[in-house]
Amino acid sequence: MGRFRHALAAPGLAAIAEVKRRSPSAGDLRPDADPARLAAQFANAGAAAISILVDERFAGSLEDLKAARAATTAPLLAKGFFTDELHLLNVKRAGADAALVILRDVDDARAAGLISYARELGLETVVEAHDADELQRAVSLGAEVIGVNARDLETFDVDRTTQLELVARMRGHDAVVVAESGVRTRAQGAAAELAGADAILVGSALMQADDPPAKLRELLSRPLVKVCGLTRADDVDAAVEAGADMLGFILAEQSPRRASAVLAVPDDRLSVAVFVGEAEDAGSDLVQLYEREEGRVRGRDAMLLRNGEPVAHVVDLPWDDPDPQHLQRAAAREGRVMLAGRLGPDNVRQAVRAVRPWAVDAASQLEREPGVKDHDKVRAFVAAAR
């Protein structure tokens, strides 16, 4: 396995941070971008790899790639519209570890030739697809790293729903999958992760940020924060404004925080419908499903589901009962863990240190009364969890 693919295949969600001065769809992004400085900063901020635009339509060049190579040892992806072997030879000589092959631009025979020649050079490839047909072509070509682009390169429209559906189709395949374009928030990155992406490629959101490496750290930071038991639109707004990544709506009959429905959530966050015993289609991004327990509103633990597939364990406290070993139990659980159980502003920091969860979930400790949030507590909880 090449070092580029190996970096993306590491546990957790990886990021390819992209250096680009302009975009054909958005115009100038950061005209004065210094590829050497940004490449070093992105590597220090946790990027698994750095993408460098070498095409003049993005105000890029091979000199940018050479400058980045001199500034960092991180794997470098050369991005451009490469259709012949000379393109690949040039980016390899300039220091690239991998190059992009866009299936929209080449037929299968040409793509196979480019992939084969790249392999001879010791250059890895990211084979990019943006629809179901191209994804099948990428699989048939034996691509080891497949990029699924949410952006249509002809219309520049971004369709993250279709992208995530395509990413999810790759579950069980050996290829490393990169979700490209459309990620501006931690929740959008997590949505790609839960669909099955090994990595996200982020360019415009970083280039437009006041502090690009800080924005990258934000996108990759964990735990995600879920505010649950929401019943009112203004409480949803307060949780979003505070920086919550996931908004939870309890649809279990006996719960004192039962919502009438999943309320509207911005498309840069994730909605979660909470059920006990059996889930229904509530139009949410995710479902949190507890087992039934006789005499109680819910069982102890739950699964977080995406389209019916388990994607994380929810480690909770028993209903109305304490457990002195709760944090140790959560820390011992393998895989993605969402930690719940009477978390609030005063104890979440300690809990995060002890468990290192993928996400934290709070409801009752953020309330004025059941189902009605205290906005100051919501803000304090999100800040403490970070």
C-alpha positions as CSV (number, residue, x, y, z in Angstrom):
1,M,0.0,0.0,0.0
2,G,1.4,3.4,-1.0
3,R,1.9,6.0,1.6
4,F,-0.8,8.3,0.2
5,R,-3.4,5.5,0.5
6,H,-2.0,4.4,3.8
7,A,-2.4,7.8,5.3
8,L,-6.1,8.0,4.2
9,A,-6.9,4.5,5.5
10,A,-5.8,5.2,9.1
11,P,-8.6,4.8,11.7
12,G,-11.0,7.7,12.0
13,L,-11.9,10.3,9.4
14,A,-8.9,11.6,7.5
15,A,-8.7,14.9,5.6
16,I,-7.0,16.0,2.4
17,A,-6.6,19.7,2.8
18,E,-6.5,21.5,-0.6
19,V,-4.5,24.6,-1.6
20,K,-6.3,26.5,-4.4
21,R,-6.3,30.2,-5.1
22,R,-9.5,30.3,-7.1
23,S,-12.4,28.2,-8.3
24,P,-14.2,28.3,-11.6
25,S,-17.5,28.2,-9.6
26,A,-16.7,30.6,-6.8
27,G,-14.1,32.9,-8.4
28,D,-11.1,34.1,-6.3
29,L,-10.8,32.3,-2.9
30,R,-7.4,33.3,-1.7
31,P,-5.4,34.9,-4.5
32,D,-2.3,35.3,-2.3
33,A,-2.2,31.8,-1.0
34,D,1.3,30.5,-0.3
35,P,1.3,26.8,-1.1
36,A,4.5,26.1,0.9
37,R,3.2,27.9,4.0
38,L,-0.3,26.4,3.8
39,A,1.0,22.9,3.1
40,A,3.2,23.0,6.3
41,Q,0.3,24.5,8.3
42,F,-2.2,21.9,7.1
43,A,0.2,19.0,7.9
44,N,0.7,20.4,11.4
45,A,-3.1,20.8,11.8
46,G,-3.8,17.1,11.2
47,A,-4.2,16.7,7.4
48,A,-3.5,13.2,6.2
49,A,-2.5,14.6,2.8
50,I,-2.3,17.9,1.0
51,S,-4.0,18.6,-2.4
52,I,-2.3,21.1,-4.7
53,L,-4.1,22.5,-7.7
54,V,-1.6,22.7,-10.6
55,D,-4.1,23.9,-13.3
56,E,-4.1,27.5,-14.4
57,R,-7.9,27.6,-14.2
58,F,-7.4,27.5,-10.5
59,A,-4.5,29.9,-10.6
60,G,-2.2,26.9,-9.9
61,S,1.0,25.6,-11.3
62,L,3.7,22.9,-11.0
63,E,5.7,25.5,-9.1
64,D,3.1,25.4,-6.4
65,L,3.6,21.6,-6.1
66,K,7.3,22.0,-5.9
67,A,7.0,24.6,-3.2
68,A,4.7,22.4,-1.2
69,R,7.1,19.5,-1.6
70,A,9.9,21.5,-0.2
71,A,7.9,22.6,2.8
72,T,6.4,19.3,4.0
73,T,6.9,15.5,4.0
74,A,3.1,14.9,4.0
75,P,1.7,13.0,1.0
76,L,0.8,15.4,-1.8
77,L,-2.0,14.9,-4.3
78,A,-1.6,16.8,-7.6
79,K,-5.0,18.0,-8.9
80,G,-5.6,19.0,-12.4
81,F,-7.2,17.7,-15.6
82,F,-4.7,15.0,-16.5
83,T,-5.3,13.1,-19.7
84,D,-1.9,11.9,-20.9
85,E,1.2,10.4,-19.5
86,L,3.3,13.5,-19.8
87,H,1.0,15.2,-17.3
88,L,1.7,12.4,-14.8
89,L,5.4,12.4,-15.4
90,N,5.5,16.2,-14.7
91,V,3.6,16.0,-11.4
92,K,5.7,13.1,-10.3
93,R,8.9,15.0,-11.0
94,A,7.5,18.0,-9.1
95,G,7.0,15.9,-6.0
96,A,3.5,14.5,-6.1
97,D,2.7,11.2,-4.3
98,A,-0.6,10.9,-6.1
99,A,-2.5,12.4,-9.1
100,L,-6.2,12.8,-10.0
101,V,-7.8,10.9,-12.8
102,I,-11.3,12.3,-13.5
103,L,-13.5,9.8,-15.3
104,R,-15.6,12.5,-16.8
105,D,-12.6,13.5,-18.9
106,V,-11.3,10.1,-20.1
107,D,-12.8,6.8,-21.3
108,D,-12.0,3.5,-19.6
109,A,-9.1,2.6,-21.9
110,R,-7.4,6.0,-21.3
111,A,-8.1,5.8,-17.6
112,A,-6.6,2.3,-17.4
113,G,-3.5,3.5,-19.3
114,L,-3.0,6.5,-17.0
115,I,-3.4,4.3,-13.9
116,S,-1.0,1.8,-15.2
117,Y,1.6,4.4,-16.2
118,A,1.2,6.1,-12.8
119,R,1.9,2.8,-11.1
120,E,5.1,2.4,-13.2
121,L,6.2,5.9,-12.0
122,G,5.5,5.0,-8.3
123,L,2.6,7.5,-8.4
124,E,-0.7,6.6,-6.8
125,T,-4.0,7.8,-8.3
126,V,-7.3,9.1,-7.1
127,V,-10.0,8.0,-9.6
128,E,-12.8,10.5,-9.4
129,A,-16.5,9.7,-10.0
130,H,-19.5,12.0,-9.6
131,D,-22.4,9.6,-10.5
132,A,-23.4,6.0,-10.3
133,D,-22.1,5.1,-13.8
134,E,-18.7,6.6,-13.1
135,L,-18.5,4.9,-9.7
136,Q,-19.1,1.5,-11.3
137,R,-16.4,2.4,-13.9
138,A,-13.9,3.2,-11.1
139,V,-14.6,-0.1,-9.3
140,S,-14.2,-2.0,-12.6
141,L,-10.9,-0.3,-13.2
142,G,-9.7,-1.6,-9.9
143,A,-9.1,1.9,-8.4
144,E,-7.5,1.7,-5.0
145,V,-8.5,5.3,-4.1
146,I,-11.9,6.5,-5.3
147,G,-13.0,10.1,-5.0
148,V,-16.7,10.8,-5.0
149,N,-17.3,14.4,-6.0
150,A,-20.5,16.1,-4.8
151,R,-19.9,18.9,-7.4
152,D,-20.9,18.4,-11.0
153,L,-18.0,19.8,-12.9
154,E,-20.2,21.1,-15.8
155,T,-22.9,22.8,-13.8
156,F,-20.9,23.3,-10.6
157,D,-24.0,22.2,-8.6
158,V,-23.3,20.4,-5.3
159,D,-25.5,17.4,-4.5
160,R,-24.3,15.9,-1.2
161,T,-27.3,13.6,-0.9
162,T,-26.3,11.7,-4.0
163,Q,-22.7,11.8,-3.0
164,L,-23.4,10.1,0.3
165,E,-25.6,7.5,-1.4
166,L,-22.7,6.7,-3.7
167,V,-20.2,6.6,-0.8
168,A,-22.5,4.2,1.1
169,R,-22.5,1.8,-1.9
170,M,-18.7,1.3,-1.4
171,R,-19.1,-0.3,2.0
172,G,-17.4,-3.7,1.8
173,H,-15.1,-2.7,-1.1
174,D,-11.3,-2.6,-0.6
175,A,-11.0,0.9,-2.1
176,V,-10.3,3.9,0.1
177,V,-13.2,6.3,-0.5
178,V,-12.8,10.1,-0.4
179,A,-15.8,12.4,-0.2
180,E,-14.9,15.5,-2.2
181,S,-16.6,18.9,-2.1
182,G,-19.4,20.3,-0.1
183,V,-17.9,20.0,3.4
184,R,-18.0,23.2,5.4
185,T,-18.9,21.9,8.9
186,R,-17.9,19.2,11.3
187,A,-21.4,17.6,10.9
188,Q,-21.0,17.4,7.1
189,G,-17.7,15.7,7.5
190,A,-19.3,13.3,10.0
191,A,-22.1,12.6,7.6
192,A,-19.5,11.4,5.0
193,E,-17.7,9.4,7.7
194,L,-20.9,7.6,8.7
195,A,-21.8,6.9,5.1
196,G,-18.5,5.1,4.8
197,A,-16.0,7.6,3.6
198,D,-12.4,7.1,4.8
199,A,-11.5,10.7,4.1
200,I,-12.9,14.1,3.1
201,L,-11.3,16.5,0.6
202,V,-11.8,20.1,1.7
203,G,-10.7,23.1,-0.4
204,S,-13.0,26.1,-0.6
205,A,-14.0,26.0,3.1
206,L,-10.4,26.2,4.1
207,M,-9.3,28.8,1.6
208,Q,-12.2,31.1,2.6
209,A,-11.6,30.8,6.3
210,D,-9.8,33.6,8.2
211,D,-7.5,30.9,9.7
212,P,-7.3,27.9,7.3
213,P,-5.4,25.5,9.6
214,A,-7.7,26.3,12.5
215,K,-10.7,25.6,10.2
216,L,-9.2,22.2,9.4
217,R,-8.7,21.4,13.1
218,E,-12.3,22.3,13.7
219,L,-13.6,20.0,10.9
220,L,-11.6,17.1,12.3
221,S,-12.1,17.7,16.0
222,R,-14.0,15.3,18.2
223,P,-16.2,14.8,20.0
224,L,-19.2,15.8,18.0
225,V,-21.8,17.5,20.2
226,K,-25.5,16.4,20.3
227,V,-28.2,18.4,22.0
228,C,-31.2,16.2,22.5
229,G,-34.8,16.4,23.8
230,L,-35.6,19.4,21.6
231,T,-39.2,20.2,21.2
232,R,-39.2,23.9,20.1
233,A,-37.8,25.7,17.1
234,D,-36.2,28.4,19.1
235,D,-34.3,25.8,21.1
236,V,-33.1,24.2,17.8
237,D,-31.9,27.7,16.8
238,A,-30.1,28.2,20.1
239,A,-28.3,24.8,19.8
240,V,-27.2,25.5,16.3
241,E,-26.0,29.0,17.2
242,A,-24.0,27.5,20.1
243,G,-22.3,25.1,17.7
244,A,-24.0,21.8,18.2
245,D,-23.4,19.3,15.4
246,M,-26.4,17.1,16.0
247,L,-29.9,18.0,17.1
248,G,-32.0,15.2,18.7
249,F,-35.8,14.8,18.8
250,I,-37.3,12.1,21.1
251,L,-40.3,10.4,19.6
252,A,-40.8,7.8,22.3
253,E,-44.3,7.8,23.7
254,Q,-43.5,7.8,27.4
255,S,-40.7,10.4,27.4
256,P,-41.2,13.7,29.2
257,R,-39.3,15.3,26.3
258,R,-41.3,13.8,23.5
259,A,-41.4,16.0,20.4
260,S,-44.3,16.0,18.0
261,A,-41.9,15.5,15.0
262,V,-38.4,16.0,13.8
263,L,-38.2,19.8,13.5
264,A,-36.3,21.6,10.7
265,V,-32.5,21.5,11.0
266,P,-30.0,23.4,8.9
267,D,-28.5,21.3,6.2
268,D,-25.0,21.8,7.6
269,R,-26.1,19.9,10.8
270,L,-27.4,16.4,11.5
271,S,-30.9,15.6,12.8
272,V,-31.4,12.5,15.0
273,A,-34.8,10.9,15.7
274,V,-34.8,8.9,19.0
275,F,-37.0,5.8,19.4
276,V,-37.5,3.0,21.8
277,G,-38.1,-0.6,20.7
278,E,-38.8,0.1,17.0
279,A,-37.8,2.9,14.7
280,E,-40.0,4.7,12.2
281,D,-39.2,6.8,9.2
282,A,-39.2,10.3,10.7
283,G,-37.2,12.0,7.9
284,S,-34.1,12.4,10.1
285,D,-30.5,12.0,9.0
286,L,-29.9,9.4,11.8
287,V,-31.9,7.3,14.2
288,Q,-31.0,6.6,17.8
289,L,-32.7,3.4,18.8
290,Y,-33.0,2.1,22.5
291,E,-34.1,-1.3,23.5
292,R,-37.4,-1.6,25.5
293,E,-37.1,-2.3,29.2
294,E,-40.1,-3.3,31.3
295,G,-41.2,-0.6,33.7
296,R,-38.9,2.1,32.3
297,V,-39.1,4.6,29.5
298,R,-36.2,3.0,27.7
299,G,-33.4,0.5,28.0
300,R,-29.9,1.5,28.9
301,D,-27.9,1.7,25.7
302,A,-28.8,2.5,22.1
303,M,-27.4,2.2,18.6
304,L,-27.0,5.1,16.2
305,L,-28.3,4.1,12.8
306,R,-27.9,5.5,9.3
307,N,-30.4,4.1,6.9
308,G,-30.9,1.2,9.3
309,E,-27.2,0.3,9.5
310,P,-25.5,0.7,12.9
311,V,-22.8,3.4,12.8
312,A,-22.1,4.1,16.5
313,H,-22.8,2.8,20.0
314,V,-24.6,5.0,22.4
315,V,-23.4,4.3,25.9
316,D,-25.9,5.7,28.4
317,L,-27.0,5.4,32.0
318,P,-29.9,3.3,33.1
319,W,-33.2,5.3,33.2
320,D,-33.2,7.2,36.5
321,D,-30.4,5.1,38.0
322,P,-26.7,5.9,38.6
323,D,-23.7,3.8,37.7
324,P,-20.3,4.6,39.2
325,Q,-18.6,2.6,36.5
326,H,-20.3,4.4,33.6
327,L,-17.2,6.2,32.2
328,Q,-15.0,3.2,32.5
329,R,-17.6,1.1,30.7
330,A,-17.8,3.6,27.9
331,A,-14.0,3.9,27.6
332,A,-13.8,0.1,27.2
333,R,-16.3,0.0,24.3
334,E,-14.6,-0.4,20.9
335,G,-15.7,1.5,17.8
336,R,-17.5,4.9,17.6
337,V,-19.0,5.8,21.0
338,M,-21.6,8.4,21.6
339,L,-21.4,9.1,25.4
340,A,-24.7,10.0,27.1
341,G,-26.1,9.9,30.6
342,R,-26.8,13.1,32.5
343,L,-24.0,15.0,30.9
344,G,-24.0,18.8,31.3
345,P,-21.7,21.8,31.4
346,D,-20.2,20.9,34.7
347,N,-19.2,17.3,34.0
348,V,-18.7,16.9,30.2
349,R,-15.1,18.0,30.1
350,Q,-14.1,15.3,32.7
351,A,-16.2,12.7,30.8
352,V,-14.5,13.6,27.5
353,R,-11.0,13.3,29.0
354,A,-11.9,9.9,30.5
355,V,-13.6,8.3,27.5
356,R,-12.4,10.1,24.4
357,P,-15.8,9.6,22.7
358,W,-16.7,10.2,19.1
359,A,-19.7,12.2,20.3
360,V,-21.4,13.4,23.5
361,D,-25.1,13.7,24.0
362,A,-27.0,15.8,26.5
363,A,-30.7,16.5,27.2
364,S,-32.0,16.7,30.8
365,Q,-29.1,18.7,32.2
366,L,-29.6,21.5,29.7
367,E,-33.3,22.2,30.6
368,R,-35.4,24.7,32.5
369,E,-38.2,22.1,32.4
370,P,-38.6,18.8,30.4
371,G,-38.5,19.7,26.7
372,V,-37.6,23.3,27.3
373,K,-33.9,24.2,27.0
374,D,-32.0,26.7,29.0
375,H,-30.0,28.5,26.3
376,D,-27.2,29.5,28.6
377,K,-26.7,25.9,29.6
378,V,-26.7,24.8,26.0
379,R,-24.0,27.3,25.1
380,A,-22.0,26.3,28.2
381,F,-22.3,22.6,27.4
382,V,-21.1,22.9,23.8
383,A,-18.2,25.1,24.8
384,A,-17.1,22.7,27.6
385,A,-17.4,19.7,25.3
386,R,-15.1,21.3,22.8
